[in-house]
């Protein structure tokens, strides 16, 4: 998987963490497993970046329209790169690691629609 696809999936995973405004130990643990499985190796200057990802998420979370556009753009790029299934599986694992609440379920359904429809 190329660095752009990794960055897009990781940004979706980070965005998913903002859905219930609570990061649990279980979510954090599953997120770490996802990063390892995706081959994430942060390289600030030339590749994926946690700082860039969270900055993008903070900006996108300013309003619902921006958040939805962010989700749509990342999902479209992931789909075009052929990584929809990987992204959706990890979103489900991270969000479901401490139980899904209604906001997380809605986010997961929107992600599914954008990744597969």
Secondary structure, DSSP 8 states (H G I E B T S, - for coil): --HHHHHHHHHHHHHHHTTTT---HHHHHHHHHHHHHTT----TTTS--HHHHHHHHHHHTTSHHHHHHHHHHHHHHHHHTT-HHHHHHHHHHHHHTT---HHHHHHHHHHHHHHH-
